[in-house]
Amino acid sequence: MSIEWDIIETEEHYKSRWRSIRILYLTMFLSSVGFSIVIMSIWPYLQKIDQTADASFLGWVIASFSIGQMVASPIFGLWSNHRPRKEPLVISIFISVAANCLYAYVHVPASHNKYYMLAARGLVGFGAGNVAVVRSYIAGATSLQERTSSMANTSTCQALGFILGPVFQTCFALIGEKGVTWDMIKLQIDMYTAPALLNAFVGVLNIILIITMLREHRVDDSGRQCKNINFEEARIDEVQDSQGNIDQVAVVATNVLFFVILFIFALFETILAPLTMDMYAWTQEQAVLYNGIILAALGVEAVVIFMGVKLLSKKIGERAILLGGLIVVWVGFFILLPWGSQFPKIQWEDLHNNSIPDTTFGEIMIGFWKSAREYHNERPVGCPVEQAWCLYTPVIHLAQFFTSAVLVGIGYPACNVMSYTLYSKILGPKPQGVYMGWLTASGSGARILGPVFISHVYTYLGPRWAFSLVCVIVLLTITLLGAVYKRLIAFSVRCGRIQE
């Protein structure tokens, strides 16, 4: 059954459609730069503005971004279903601009500064809920043949933004902690506030681009032009007729797959610093430098993978790439399991790896460790004595670690782009704002729970238990994908409108 309001796409419409899609690519790139540019400075800035803040509160500050995004994504998605998508995009970016200005002023209040930072990062995350709108726009403005390439380009722009953001942050370090102060408006421009102010400026540029250049476009799965007003009654009536045909099992399964994929990478990012500091006795400075290089390298690797899957998907399909990516991720975490007879360095030389202290001796050592820290300028390196597993868990060799990082860097981007590409195809001609909102929300939930899960399991049980449980989770996810594999097909293919 063909949709009555399909019309042949003109060359002018084609050019305008792809101009709008490229504007969204640029928007995602600029937004990603802005979101990531302050990440490296949050902890020292938090310590500077509020001495009562500790590492546990830092976790809430970081999580507040994902919480805000999780709440906002379905809201903006619903909005985009009934109004021109310019509206939620502009409003969400304006919220981010205001939130970054608030972030630059969190040092001004006389007390409770850490809570102002918490609110600022939460509002920035709320503004980031527009990712759902961008994905729904691209899904509606591309044919099935164009979809995978367009989604991969979107992910590439995000990845490039997240790579360049920390680079800009490093450049802002040249300003120093003192910086300059504009007394009239109580604005202090230093290495902590300058990135947020740049983020606000980038947001203003995004708003100008969207207002002046973005146009509403829509094509069906075959690429035929449709009426382009997002909330026209005629289009909604047609879509409602086919709404019941959406495979809800495939929709739920894809949300679960997307959750696990982002959950896995969130915990991998979280565990990098403590794992390398414990296993290889890296100092804080070394951990920041080396792990920054590793994450940047993974970002470059992700860009290459995003480009590669566009070509590979045409030959073997999105489902096969998703399955292969999950298998690669499982192998990566399996390789990360500790083995051998070499143990990590304990923070005190007189404690032997082959002797597990009883409770009393452990308490004495902890007290000694804490008192010794007060008289030393440098923080002890190695695996801390409070983590009992350090005494009997073998070290993870550097070769294991780097191999695992490379494999996860291959599997994650492939799974990421394929999961929401399949999701957009499964939904078909229905306005996808709300559904994309739920998908983005599930990813945000994963970025909240992943760090909490891995930090607790790693601290109390060690890497052997942590990575074993991750392997089990990935294996269960592969099983789920196998169970729904045949259902993860495009809506138009299921209805027999086009051939797969």
HELIX and SHEET records of a PDB file:
HELIX    1   1 GLU A   11  SER A   36  1                                  26    
HELIX    2   2 ILE A   39  SER A   41  5                                   3    
HELIX    3   3 ILE A   42  ILE A   49  1                                   8    
HELIX    4   4 ALA A   55  HIS A   82  1                                  28    
HELIX    5   5 LYS A   86  ALA A  104  1                                  19    
HELIX    6   6 ASN A  113  GLY A  127  1                                  15    
HELIX    7   7 ALA A  128  ASN A  130  5                                   3    
HELIX    8   8 VAL A  131  GLY A  140  1                                  10    
HELIX    9   9 LEU A  144  PHE A  172  1                                  29    
HELIX   10  10 ALA A  173  ILE A  175  5                                   3    
HELIX   11  11 ASP A  183  ILE A  185  5                                   3    
HELIX   12  12 THR A  193  MET A  213  1                                  21    
HELIX   13  13 GLU A  233  GLN A  243  1                                  11    
HELIX   14  14 GLN A  248  TYR A  280  1                                  33    
HELIX   15  15 GLN A  284  ILE A  316  1                                  33    
HELIX   16  16 GLU A  318  ILE A  335  1                                  18    
HELIX   17  17 THR A  359  GLU A  374  1                                  16    
HELIX   18  18 ALA A  388  LEU A  391  5                                   4    
HELIX   19  19 LEU A  398  LEU A  427  1                                  30    
HELIX   20  20 GLY A  433  LEU A  461  1                                  29    
HELIX   21  21 PRO A  463  VAL A  484  1                                  22    
HELIX   22  22 TYR A  485  ARG A  487  5                                   3    
HELIX   23  23 PHE A  491  ARG A  494  1                                   4    
SHEET    1   A 2 VAL A 180  TRP A 182  0                                        
SHEET    2   A 2 LEU A 187  ILE A 189 -1                                        
END                                                                             
